[in-house]
Amino acid sequence: MTTIHVNDLTKVYGRTTAVAGLSFTVRPGMVTGFLGPNGAGKSTTMRVILGLDRPTSGTVLVDGKPYRELRDPLRTVGALIDAKAVHGGRSAHDHLLCLAQSNGIPARRVREVLAMVGLTEVARRRVGGFSLGMGQRLGIAAALLGDPPVLMFDEPVNGLDPEGILWIRTFMRSLAAEGRTVFVSSHLMSEMAQTADHLIVIGRGRVLADLPMEAFIQGSARAHVLVRSPRAAELATMLTGQGAGVDPAGDGLRVTGLTAARIGELACAAGLALHELADQRPTLEAAYMDLTKDSVEYEAVAS
């Protein structure tokens, strides 16, 4: 089984510490999501894994070896880090062919990966004229070129249309189902929630969470019931008396500690009308925001 082991990784740029003491393992057979605020160290970590940056200390191993020691890198790790890092004057076909020839990969594989990502019809067009989404597809094709057991994607849905987003989501899950190691970084919580099986969350260069998706959501954000009533103050007093936690939520109440059914029964018995009574399940976005609220490097201020 091909894994990525990050052990006590530290990377310092001048006087700036990008990551400090990161330790985690990315395992095969699942999609592992890599989350964190801007500046948390996600791109730095991926660059170190791929040998593009040297760690200040610690080790990073892919299939038990540093990336630089892999005999056939593209046959072991496929990566999409920067889709724009291509020669704009080359065609999509020739870009991939150069990569294939430099790694001893048969030319027929170029046609196969172009078909996989839906670029067959534009294979002879110059990459410089590609849209952002087409460039992303070409980057994914390059990652697949060596049919590697490890795949790393940084913001893979950037620029893709809805059809493309659905395709890459399904495709990544199918790659994991084949037993591959799939490591994906994204800021789109809705997509990550539908794609990843496991999450690694970092903030300010340190691991904040390393958990299965469901455990992360349930452990970081509490489920609650949203209640709206024309007699909200009386309802809040009654529910608090029953041991519930009650907080304002817009023009309603956010209630924890009681089920929606029990709240309805109590309101009915007290003759209190309800205009809304809805279970609110915790979401990945809410859990992530709660966990990383103290780790945001570049926090915007509302005008």
N, C-alpha and C positions, 0 to 999 in steps of 0.2 A: 504494500500500500504506500502510495506516494503522499507524503505530508510536508507541510511547511512548519518548521520549528523556529520560533523567535525566542531567544533566551537572553534576558537581561540586556536588551538592546538600548544603547545610548548613542545619540548623534548630536554633536555640538557644531554649530556654524559660528566660528568666531567666538563672540560672547553670548550667542543665543543657543539655548538648549532646545532642539526640536522635539526629541523624544528622550525619555529618561527611564531606563529600567523596564522596558516593555518585555513581557513574557507571555506567549500564547502559542497554541498549536492549531493549525488549520487542517482539518481531517478530510479524507475522501468520502464520497458517497452522500454529500450534502452541499447545499449552497450556504457559505458563511458570509454574512453581511459585515462590512467594516464601516462603522459610523463614528462621527465626531464632528464638532463645530469646525468652521474654517480656522486653519492654523493649529489644529489639534495634533498634526503629525502624520496624517494618513498617507499623503503622497510621499513624504520622506520615508516612511516605513516601507512602502511598496518599492521605492527606488533602491533602498538598501537590499531588499529581498532579491531584486533583479541585478544586483551588482553595479548599479549606476552610481551609487554613493557608497563610500566605505563607512562602516560604523566606527564611532569613537571607541566604543567598547561593546562587549557582548558578541553573540554569534547568531547567524541566521542560516539555517540549513534547509535545502530543498532536496528531498529524497536522500537525506543524510549527508549532503555535501553543500559547501558554499556554491553559489551560482557560477562563479568563475571556474570552478573545477568540473562542471558538468561537461561530459564529452560531446553531447549533441543538445545544446541549449533549447533550440526550437522544438525538438522532439520530446523535451521534458516539460518545459514551461512555455505557455503561450500567453502573451500579455497585451492588453490595450491600455496604455497610459496616456498617450497624447496622440489623438487621431490626426492632428495637423502636421505631425512630424514625418512628412513624406515629400518627395520631389514633385512639385506641381507640374513639371513638364512631362512626366512619365504617365503612361496610361495605367489604369488599375491592373491590367494583366501584367505589364512589364514590371511594375513595382513588386508584385507578388513573385514574379519569376526570378527577379534578382535575389530576393530573400530565399527562395527555394534553392537556387543554384549554389548560393553561398553556404547552405546547410545540407547539401546532398539530398534534397527532397525532389522526387520525380516531378517533371513539368506537368503531368496530368493532374497532380494535386491542386494546381492553380485553378484549373477549370472546375474542379469539384468544390473548392471553398467559395469561389465566385457564385456558383449555383446555390450553395447553402445560404448565402447572405442576400441573394436576390439581385446580384449585380452583373449577371451574364450579359444582359442587353447593352450595358455601358462599359464592358470590359476594355474596349479599345479607346475610350475617351480619356482625355488628360485629367488627371486628378485635380489640377488647379481649378477646374470648372465645376467640381463637385459641390453639392450643398453640404451643410453640416451633417445632416442625417446620412447622406451617402458616404461621407468621409468616415463616420462611425462604423458603418457596415464594412467598409474596406479595412478598417482597423481590426474589426472582429474577425474578418477573413484571414488577416495576417496572423492573428493569435491562433487560429485553427490550423494553420498551414502544416505544422509538423505532427498533427493529430496527438497533441501532448496529453499526459495524464493530469497536469496541473494547468489551470486557467485563471488568470487574474485580470479583472476588468475594473477600470477607474471611470466612474460615471458612464456606463455603457449605453444608457438610454438618452444621453444628451443629444438633442436635435432630431430624434426619431419621431415619426408621426405615430398616431394611436395603433395602427397596424404593426408598425415596427416595434413598438414597446411591447405589445402582446407577444410578438414573435420572439424577441430576445428573452422575455420572462419565461416563456415555455421552453425555449432552447436551453437556457441555463439549467433549468430543472431537469431536462432530459440528459444533459451532460453529467450532472451529479448522479442521476439514476444509473448511469453506466459505470459508476464507481470512480469518477474523476473528482479531483479536488478543485472546487470552484470558490474563488475568493473575490468578492465584489464590493466596491466602495460606491456609495451613492448618497445624495442629499434628499432624494425623493422617498419620503417615508411610506407613502401609499404603495409604491412599487416594491420597496424592500419588504413590507409586510406580506405581500403576496408571493415573494420570491424566495426569501432566505429561510433556512431551517434553524440557523444558529447565528448569534450576534456577538461581535466583539466591538465594544464601544470604548473610545479613548477620549480624553480631554486633557489639554495642556501637557501632552506628551506621555500620559500615563493611562493604564488600563482602568476603566471604570466598571466594566461589566464584561463577562465572558460566559454567556448563558444560552440555552435553547430559546428560540423566539417566544414561545408561549410562556415560559418561566419568566423571561424578562418583562413581558407586558404585564402579567399578573402580579409580579413582585414589585414593580416600580410605580404602578398607578392603580389606585383603588376604584373598583366599580362603584357606581352610585345610582340613585334614582332622581330624575328630574321631576319636580312637582310644581304645578301652577294652580293657584286657587284665589278666588276673590277675597278670601278670608285667610290670607297667608300668615298673618301674625298669629292668629289663634291656632292655626295648624302647626306652625313652628313650635309654639309653646307646648302643644299636646305631644308632638313627636319627640321633643327634647325630654319630656317627662317619661317617655317610654324607652329612654336610653339611646336614642338616635343622635347622630351628629347632623346638625342642620346649619347650612350656610347660604347666604344670598347667591343667586345665580341669574343675573339679569332681572327679569320680572318674575322669576320663579325661585324655587328652593332646591338646593343640592343636598340630598339626604343620604347618609351612610348608616349602616348598622341595622336597617330594616329592609325587607323585600318590598317590591312594588305591591304584591298581593296584600301584605300585612298593612301597608300604608293605606291602601284602598279600604280595607276592612275598618280600620280605626277612624278614617274620615267619614265613612258611611255611618258608623255607630254614633259619631259626634254630630252628625247632620251638617258636615262641612262639604260644600260642593268642590269638585275638582275639575279643572279645565284641561289638565294634562297630567299624565302619570306614565313615565317612560323609563325603562331600564337603560342606563348608559354604560355600555361596556368600555373597559379601558382600551385605549388604542396605542399602537406603537409610537405615534407622534407624541401623545401625552406622556407616555413613559419616558421617551427620549428627552423631551423638554424638561421634565422633572429631574432627571438624572444629571443633565448637562448644564443646568441653569447657572451653576457657579464656575463653569469651565469655558464660557464664551469669551473668545479673545477680541472679537470685533463686533461689539454690540451697537446696533443702530439706535438712534433716539428719534421718536416720533416728532414731526414738525408741528 
